[in-house]
Amino acid sequence: MLFANAHQVDDYHFPPVAAPSMLVYTTKNTVTVIHSEREVFMRCPINLFIALLFGLCALSAQADDADAEVTVYKAIQFAKPDNFPLTLDIYVPKTGKKTYPVLVVYHGGGWLINNNSIMNDFATKIARDGDMVVANMNYRLLVDQNNSVTMNQIVEDAFGGLLWVKDHIAQYGGDPARVAITGDSAGGHLTAMILLRGRQLESDGFAGDSLGFNPSYLPAGKTAEQVAQEDGLKVQAAVLSYAGFDLYTRAALGNFETDKNSFWKFANAEARGLFGNHINVKDNGDYYRAVSPIYFVPKASEYKLPPQFVHVGSLDTATPPAAAQRYVDLLKAARQPVEYKVYPNKNHAYLDNGCNWAGSCFERDALWPVGDIIKFLNKTLEN
């Protein structure tokens, strides 16, 4: 989730320092389970006043039976990089099928705010109306671990989460041979990274010259290189919702790494570089390109990507349609399968819970896109 009324830089507009006047979330579902304060503030490093005022983090989670037709398994730990617990929630339909297709979800928030609970409404609706198992993922934010997390580590968390799901989802009725991935905004960026960088796995991560990724979770007995050789992060479909694609241009031309990006303020953290203060886009542009999926679209003759559904709102000034169009054009030029849709009169963050700063409300604005997402997934994940 990113903010409107902001400074344009390629596929992003950056939020001004002052918060928008309308930045309040409401949620439809009744909350019956509350996370501990330790978990809330570990995942959402915003002081309580700002959290309550702006609604930037969800402080609660749904019950295990949040919907009469869906069972939710909460806060399952899948990894603990540098002693930081990473969790996911799993949504399972109660329709009694032996196996279900799987959708793995990555939330948005500019890599600085939010946790997976902001996608509760979306996850519930996909599980219920799409008859799919949904894995709603957490990952480290830049401000976690004393504001020391780097962008490549966030990507490694996303990679590790998918590997864990593929290893364990059968225990929850999911079919590991029918897995799709999706994310909105920053989560859309992570989804694209899985597709386009998921074979650049190396045990030394960014420590070496080749700038690979070492997933936060690895299957037992396997190295990152072995997972890459087996194409272990391969999925059958992907949905990219108002996603970001180019962090190199964003950092080079914009203010993401400065206090002019108000996300740092909302996260109650000091602005700094995506890779720390000793790495910058001018001297280390290769770091930023390595986490920018727009530069790694392969020709279909070299590697066939799964079908993708890319969508965005026509009024989105955070991740505008022009950025999505650029990515789609590259896919088409490479002869990769893609469907693209611009939803008229829709702004940013229309898949988030409740109603928000962008004037988007889930019950009003998500129904059409979610219906299209379900149709696309049913088509691409059919037996």
C-alpha positions as CSV (number, residue, x, y, z in Angstrom):
1,M,0.0,0.0,0.0
2,L,1.4,3.4,-1.0
3,F,0.0,6.9,-0.8
4,A,-1.7,9.1,-3.4
5,N,-1.0,12.8,-3.8
6,A,2.7,12.2,-4.0
7,H,5.8,12.7,-6.0
8,Q,6.0,10.6,-9.2
9,V,9.0,8.4,-9.8
10,D,8.6,5.8,-12.6
11,D,6.2,3.2,-11.2
12,Y,5.7,4.9,-7.8
13,H,4.5,8.1,-6.4
14,F,6.0,8.9,-3.1
15,P,4.0,10.1,-0.1
16,P,4.4,13.7,1.1
17,V,5.6,14.2,4.7
18,A,2.1,15.3,5.9
19,A,-0.3,12.4,6.2
20,P,-3.5,12.6,4.1
21,S,-6.6,13.7,6.0
22,M,-8.5,10.6,5.2
23,L,-6.4,7.7,6.5
24,V,-8.8,5.6,8.5
25,Y,-9.4,1.9,8.1
26,T,-12.6,0.2,9.1
27,T,-13.1,-3.6,9.1
28,K,-16.2,-5.6,8.4
29,N,-15.3,-8.8,10.2
30,T,-15.8,-9.1,13.9
31,V,-12.5,-9.5,15.7
32,T,-12.4,-12.2,18.3
33,V,-8.7,-13.1,18.6
34,I,-6.1,-10.5,19.7
35,H,-2.4,-11.0,19.1
36,S,-0.1,-10.3,22.1
37,E,1.3,-6.8,22.4
38,R,4.8,-8.2,21.8
39,E,3.8,-9.7,18.4
40,V,1.8,-6.7,17.4
41,F,4.6,-4.2,17.9
42,M,7.2,-6.6,16.6
43,R,5.4,-6.8,13.3
44,C,4.1,-3.2,13.4
45,P,6.8,-0.8,14.7
46,I,4.5,2.2,14.8
47,N,3.7,3.9,18.1
48,L,0.3,3.2,19.5
49,F,-1.1,6.8,18.9
50,I,-0.1,6.8,15.2
51,A,-1.4,3.2,14.8
52,L,-4.8,4.1,16.2
53,L,-5.0,7.4,14.5
54,F,-4.0,6.4,11.0
55,G,-4.9,2.7,11.0
56,L,-1.6,1.8,9.4
57,C,-1.4,-1.6,11.1
58,A,-4.0,-4.1,12.0
59,L,-3.7,-4.9,15.8
60,S,-5.8,-7.9,15.7
61,A,-6.5,-11.1,13.9
62,Q,-9.6,-13.1,13.0
63,A,-10.9,-16.0,14.9
64,D,-10.0,-19.6,13.9
65,D,-13.5,-19.8,12.5
66,A,-13.6,-16.3,11.1
67,D,-16.2,-17.3,8.5
68,A,-18.8,-20.1,8.7
69,E,-17.3,-21.6,5.5
70,V,-13.6,-21.1,6.2
71,T,-11.2,-22.4,8.9
72,V,-8.2,-20.2,9.7
73,Y,-5.0,-21.5,11.2
74,K,-3.3,-18.5,12.8
75,A,0.4,-17.4,13.2
76,I,2.1,-20.6,12.0
77,Q,5.9,-20.0,12.2
78,F,7.7,-20.9,9.1
79,A,11.2,-19.4,9.7
80,K,13.2,-17.5,12.3
81,P,16.0,-15.6,10.5
82,D,18.3,-13.8,13.0
83,N,15.9,-14.9,15.7
84,F,13.0,-13.0,14.1
85,P,9.8,-15.2,13.9
86,L,8.1,-15.2,10.5
87,T,4.5,-16.4,10.4
88,L,1.6,-17.1,8.1
89,D,-2.1,-17.7,8.4
90,I,-3.7,-20.5,6.4
91,Y,-7.4,-20.3,5.3
92,V,-9.1,-23.6,4.4
93,P,-12.5,-24.0,2.9
94,K,-15.0,-26.2,4.7
95,T,-16.3,-27.8,1.5
96,G,-14.8,-31.2,2.2
97,K,-12.6,-31.7,-0.9
98,K,-9.6,-33.9,-0.7
99,T,-7.3,-31.3,-2.1
100,Y,-7.5,-27.6,-3.1
101,P,-5.5,-25.3,-5.3
102,V,-3.4,-22.9,-3.3
103,L,-2.9,-19.1,-3.4
104,V,0.0,-17.5,-1.5
105,V,-0.6,-13.9,-0.6
106,Y,2.0,-11.1,0.2
107,H,0.6,-7.9,1.7
108,G,1.6,-4.3,0.8
109,G,2.8,-1.4,2.8
110,G,5.8,0.1,1.1
111,W,8.1,-2.5,2.8
112,L,7.8,-0.4,5.9
113,I,4.3,-0.8,7.5
114,N,1.4,-3.4,7.8
115,N,1.3,-7.1,8.3
116,N,-0.7,-9.9,6.8
117,S,-3.8,-9.1,8.7
118,I,-4.6,-6.2,6.3
119,M,-5.4,-9.0,3.7
120,N,-7.8,-10.9,6.0
121,D,-10.9,-9.9,4.0
122,F,-9.2,-10.8,0.7
123,A,-7.9,-14.1,2.0
124,T,-11.3,-15.1,3.4
125,K,-13.1,-14.2,0.2
126,I,-10.7,-16.1,-2.0
127,A,-10.9,-19.2,0.3
128,R,-14.7,-19.1,0.5
129,D,-15.7,-18.0,-3.0
130,G,-12.8,-19.4,-4.9
131,D,-12.7,-22.7,-2.9
132,M,-9.0,-22.5,-2.5
133,V,-6.5,-22.8,0.4
134,V,-4.9,-19.4,1.0
135,A,-1.6,-18.8,2.7
136,N,-1.5,-15.2,4.0
137,M,2.2,-14.4,4.6
138,N,4.3,-12.2,6.8
139,Y,7.8,-11.0,6.0
140,R,10.3,-8.7,7.7
141,L,9.9,-5.0,7.1
142,L,12.8,-2.6,6.6
143,V,12.2,-1.2,10.0
144,D,12.3,-4.5,11.8
145,Q,15.3,-5.7,13.8
146,N,16.2,-2.1,14.9
147,N,15.7,-0.7,11.4
148,S,18.4,-3.0,10.0
149,V,16.6,-5.2,7.5
150,T,17.7,-4.9,3.9
151,M,15.6,-5.3,0.7
152,N,17.3,-8.5,-0.3
153,Q,16.4,-10.0,3.1
154,I,12.7,-9.1,2.5
155,V,12.9,-10.9,-0.8
156,E,14.5,-13.9,0.9
157,D,11.6,-14.0,3.4
158,A,9.1,-14.1,0.5
159,F,11.1,-16.9,-1.2
160,G,11.3,-18.9,2.0
161,G,7.7,-18.5,2.8
162,L,6.7,-20.0,-0.6
163,L,9.1,-22.9,-0.1
164,W,7.6,-23.6,3.3
165,V,4.1,-23.6,1.8
166,K,5.1,-26.0,-1.0
167,D,6.6,-28.3,1.7
168,H,3.8,-28.2,4.2
169,I,0.5,-27.1,2.5
170,A,-0.6,-30.7,1.9
171,Q,-1.2,-31.0,5.7
172,Y,-3.9,-28.4,5.3
173,G,-5.5,-29.9,2.2
174,G,-3.6,-27.8,-0.4
175,D,-2.1,-29.3,-3.5
176,P,1.6,-28.3,-3.8
177,A,1.4,-29.0,-7.6
178,R,-1.3,-26.2,-8.0
179,V,0.2,-23.1,-6.4
180,A,-0.4,-19.5,-7.4
181,I,1.1,-16.4,-5.9
182,T,-0.2,-12.9,-5.5
183,G,0.5,-9.6,-3.8
184,D,-0.6,-6.0,-3.8
185,S,1.7,-3.0,-4.1
186,A,4.9,-3.9,-2.2
187,G,3.6,-7.5,-2.1
188,G,3.1,-7.3,-5.8
189,H,6.8,-6.5,-6.1
190,L,7.7,-9.6,-4.0
191,T,5.4,-11.7,-6.3
192,A,7.2,-10.4,-9.3
193,M,10.6,-11.1,-7.7
194,I,9.6,-14.8,-7.1
195,L,8.7,-15.1,-10.8
196,L,11.8,-13.3,-12.2
197,R,14.5,-13.8,-9.6
198,G,13.5,-17.1,-8.0
199,R,16.2,-18.9,-9.8
200,Q,19.0,-16.6,-8.6
201,L,19.5,-18.5,-5.4
202,E,22.9,-18.6,-3.7
203,S,24.0,-19.7,-0.2
204,D,26.0,-16.5,0.3
205,G,23.1,-14.3,-0.6
206,F,24.3,-10.7,-1.3
207,A,27.7,-11.4,0.2
208,G,29.1,-12.4,-3.1
209,D,29.6,-10.5,-6.3
210,S,26.7,-12.1,-8.1
211,L,24.1,-10.9,-5.6
212,G,21.9,-14.0,-5.2
213,F,19.2,-14.8,-2.6
214,N,19.3,-17.3,0.2
215,P,15.7,-18.1,1.2
216,S,14.8,-17.7,4.9
217,Y,13.5,-21.2,4.8
218,L,15.0,-24.1,2.8
219,P,13.6,-27.6,2.4
220,A,15.4,-30.1,4.7
221,G,18.8,-31.2,3.4
222,K,18.9,-28.8,0.4
223,T,21.0,-25.7,-0.3
224,A,19.9,-22.6,-2.1
225,E,21.7,-23.7,-5.2
226,Q,20.0,-27.1,-5.2
227,V,16.6,-25.4,-4.9
228,A,17.5,-23.2,-7.8
229,Q,18.6,-26.1,-9.9
230,E,15.3,-27.9,-9.2
231,D,13.3,-24.7,-9.9
232,G,11.8,-25.0,-6.5
233,L,10.1,-21.7,-6.5
234,K,8.2,-22.4,-9.7
235,V,4.5,-21.7,-9.5
236,Q,1.5,-22.4,-11.8
237,A,0.1,-18.8,-11.9
238,A,0.6,-15.3,-10.5
239,V,-1.6,-12.3,-9.9
240,L,0.1,-8.9,-9.6
241,S,-2.1,-6.2,-8.0
242,Y,-1.0,-2.6,-8.5
243,A,2.5,-3.8,-8.1
244,G,5.9,-2.1,-8.0
245,F,8.6,-3.2,-10.5
246,D,11.6,-0.8,-10.5
247,L,13.3,0.0,-7.2
248,Y,16.5,1.1,-9.0
249,T,14.7,4.0,-10.7
250,R,12.7,4.7,-7.6
251,A,15.8,5.1,-5.5
252,A,17.8,6.9,-8.1
253,L,15.3,9.5,-9.0
254,G,13.1,9.6,-5.9
255,N,13.1,10.2,-2.2
256,F,12.3,6.7,-0.9
257,E,15.4,6.6,1.2
258,T,14.9,10.0,2.8
259,D,12.6,11.5,5.4
260,K,10.6,13.0,2.5
261,N,9.1,9.5,2.2
262,S,6.5,9.7,5.1
263,F,6.4,5.9,5.4
264,W,9.5,6.2,7.5
265,K,7.7,8.6,9.8
266,F,4.6,6.4,10.0
267,A,6.9,3.5,10.9
268,N,8.5,5.6,13.6
269,A,12.0,5.0,12.1
270,E,14.9,7.0,10.7
271,A,15.1,7.0,7.0
272,R,18.0,5.2,5.4
273,G,19.0,3.2,2.4
274,L,17.3,0.0,1.3
275,F,20.6,-1.8,1.9
276,G,21.8,0.3,4.9
277,N,23.7,3.6,4.9
278,H,26.9,2.2,3.3
279,I,25.2,1.2,0.0
280,N,23.7,3.8,-2.3
281,V,22.2,3.7,-5.7
282,K,24.8,6.0,-7.3
283,D,27.8,3.8,-6.3
284,N,26.0,0.4,-6.1
285,G,23.3,0.5,-8.7
286,D,23.7,-3.3,-9.2
287,Y,22.2,-3.9,-5.7
288,Y,19.0,-1.9,-6.6
289,R,18.7,-3.5,-10.1
290,A,19.0,-7.0,-8.4
291,V,15.7,-6.3,-6.5
292,S,13.9,-4.7,-9.5
293,P,12.1,-7.4,-11.4
294,I,11.5,-5.2,-14.4
295,Y,15.1,-5.8,-15.6
296,F,14.8,-9.6,-15.6
297,V,12.0,-10.6,-17.9
298,P,13.2,-13.6,-19.9
299,K,12.3,-14.6,-23.4
300,A,9.8,-17.4,-23.4
301,S,12.3,-19.4,-25.5
302,E,14.8,-19.2,-22.6
303,Y,12.4,-19.7,-19.7
304,K,8.6,-19.9,-19.8
305,L,6.9,-18.0,-17.0
306,P,3.5,-19.0,-15.6
307,P,0.4,-17.2,-16.8
308,Q,0.1,-13.8,-15.1
309,F,-2.9,-11.5,-14.4
310,V,-1.7,-7.9,-13.9
311,H,-4.3,-5.3,-12.8
312,V,-4.4,-1.8,-11.5
313,G,-7.0,1.0,-11.0
314,S,-7.3,3.8,-13.5
315,L,-7.1,6.4,-10.8
316,D,-4.0,4.9,-9.1
317,T,-1.4,7.6,-8.5
318,A,0.7,5.4,-6.2
319,T,1.5,2.6,-8.7
320,P,0.0,4.1,-11.9
321,P,-1.3,2.2,-14.9
322,A,1.7,3.3,-17.0
323,A,4.0,1.3,-14.8
324,A,1.9,-1.8,-15.1
325,Q,1.6,-1.3,-18.9
326,R,5.4,-1.1,-19.1
327,Y,5.8,-4.5,-17.4
328,V,3.0,-6.1,-19.5
329,D,4.6,-4.8,-22.7
330,L,7.9,-6.4,-21.7
331,L,6.1,-9.7,-21.1
332,K,4.3,-9.6,-24.4
333,A,7.5,-8.7,-26.2
334,A,9.1,-11.8,-24.6
335,R,6.1,-13.9,-25.6
336,Q,5.2,-14.6,-22.0
337,P,1.5,-15.3,-21.1
338,V,-0.2,-12.3,-19.5
339,E,-3.6,-10.8,-19.0
340,Y,-3.9,-7.1,-18.2
341,K,-6.8,-5.1,-16.9
342,V,-7.2,-1.5,-15.8
343,Y,-10.3,-1.0,-13.6
344,P,-12.0,2.2,-14.3
345,N,-12.5,4.7,-11.4
346,K,-10.6,2.6,-8.9
347,N,-7.7,4.0,-6.9
348,H,-4.9,2.2,-5.0
349,A,-5.3,-0.5,-2.2
350,Y,-8.7,-1.7,-3.2
351,L,-7.9,-5.3,-2.0
352,D,-7.1,-4.1,1.6
353,N,-9.5,-4.6,4.5
354,G,-12.4,-2.2,4.9
355,C,-12.2,1.4,3.7
356,N,-9.0,3.4,3.4
357,W,-7.2,6.7,2.6
358,A,-7.4,6.2,-1.1
359,G,-11.2,6.1,-1.0
360,S,-11.2,2.4,-1.7
361,C,-13.6,0.1,0.2
362,F,-13.2,-3.6,0.0
363,E,-16.9,-4.4,-0.1
364,R,-17.5,-2.0,-3.0
365,D,-14.2,-1.9,-4.9
366,A,-12.7,-5.4,-4.5
367,L,-15.7,-7.5,-5.7
368,W,-15.1,-7.0,-9.4
369,P,-11.3,-7.6,-9.3
370,V,-11.6,-10.5,-6.9
371,G,-14.1,-12.1,-9.2
372,D,-11.7,-11.7,-12.1
373,I,-8.9,-13.1,-9.9
374,I,-10.9,-16.2,-9.0
375,K,-11.8,-16.8,-12.7
376,F,-8.2,-16.5,-13.7
377,L,-7.0,-18.9,-11.0
378,N,-9.7,-21.4,-11.7
379,K,-8.7,-21.4,-15.4
380,T,-4.9,-21.7,-14.7
381,L,-5.0,-24.0,-11.7
382,E,-7.6,-26.5,-13.0
383,N,-6.7,-30.2,-12.7
